[in-house]
Amino acid sequence: MGRYDDELDLDLSLYDSVKERRPSSNSERSKDRERSRDRKHNRDRDRNRDRNRGRDHKKRKRKRKKRWPRVLFTFVVFLFAVAVCLWAVIKYVPGSKKYLLTHCGGPLLRLVLDEDTYKNIYDDTFGDSVVNDGIDKSKFKGFYTVALFGIDARDDKMDAGVNSDSIIIVSINQDTGKVVMSSIYRDTWLNIPNDDGSSSKRFRKINSAFCSGGVKAAINTLNTNLDLNISDYVTINFEGLATIIDKLGGIDINITEDEKYYINYYMDENMAVTGIKSSKVTKSGNVHLDGLQATAFCRIRYCSFTDSSGKKYTDDLGRTARQRYVLSLLVDKAKSAGVKKLLSIAEEIFSGDTDFIKTSIEYDLMMDMIPTFIDFELGETRGFPFTYDFPDKSLTNGESAIAVGGLSYNVSKLHMFLYGDSAYVPSNHVQGLDTKLKDMIGANDILLPEDKEQNLQ
């Protein structure tokens, strides 16, 4: 009886506990079903969220993998579009190429050719010692004038103590980019001022100014005799000229048998002076000359030279005509060489161990000028004086010299040629030198053909 009662009590307690958990009505059962559905929904939602998170993570990884190629592609497309636009602007917009080179070229060049390297060729001692107070400097507005000296340096001298084998005045029109050059005949008999630019009574060949007082004396001589405002220079020796010609790939020239002979005549000396190896020229006619051979061609004065117009030059006139011709060929080569090649040449010149070029042109100005040089227009080249005579040696200290055919007349013509000033009146100083030259060596006025015709009319 006792066991049965205990089992009955246990069954009743289980019944009561189940009864307590079991809904006592339909409404409670309905709520319970809703709660069950909510729990299932929450479990499904959590599972879906986890799956979505996994997919999103994979998508992000894929996006990260594809991002850089897509950015790179966009950048390349952008560069291509810019290049096409620049090409179109340069091709169809007048003056755009010059504008871009002038305004954008300088800053880019500074990244390639640094100022410290440029100091290897920069003459920081030149200063403002070049004087010419007797001229109206406003007449040179819009023009930049620089003197180019080719020197016969045989022991690495770049200043006084050597003769200037070539003297070239370069006038650059800063508005149009047009460049004209006039070579001064080295045997021209002119007044050589003192080294400081003050007046003197010395009259000699103009190339002696460089030998006696260096580049400052040479520029002062040009300024005071020709009413010029030259304040900068570039000096280059045989080695420098030969190196630049070689870097541009040499030049093609039609030479005579006599010119071939004298090229070979100078070759041994050129090789000894420069240390550059070359060979003799074996034929005349159309030939390809390397740097040293072309330099020898520029030195010839013992046989005549005929230019492209058929005009014939002899003696020192022939030598300067050859030099102008070679320079015109170098300009053509440089303009077709491209920016990359020219930068390579400039970098080698600036950083070279050998001193074969010196200049007073400041770094910033040079960087601004190089882009202009790449696209400049080379105008006519002429020799000075335009008219001349050959005086008796007894009047020029026993030396063969060239007498200007009227200094005032030729200076007026020079300013017309360099600056387009057709009404230039020479300074009182030049007019005084003109009178002295006429008295000393008979350097009387010799008019150009066009002026003779005007006088006849």
DASUL-V447677 format. One record per helix or strand of 3 or more residues. SS is the DSSP state (2 for helix, 1 for strand). FROM is the first residue (numbers start at 1). TO is the last residue. Records with the same first field share a line. If there is no record, write none. Layout:
SS: FROM-TO / FROM-TO
This chain:
2: 2-21 / 26-92 / 96-112 / 115-118 / 137-140 / 208-226 / 238-247 / 257-274 / 291-299 / 315-337 / 339-351 / 363-374 / 393-395 / 407-419 / 428-441 / 449-456
1: 143-151 / 164-173 / 178-184 / 188-191 / 203-205 / 232-237 / 251-255 / 285-289 / 357-359 / 377-384 / 402-404
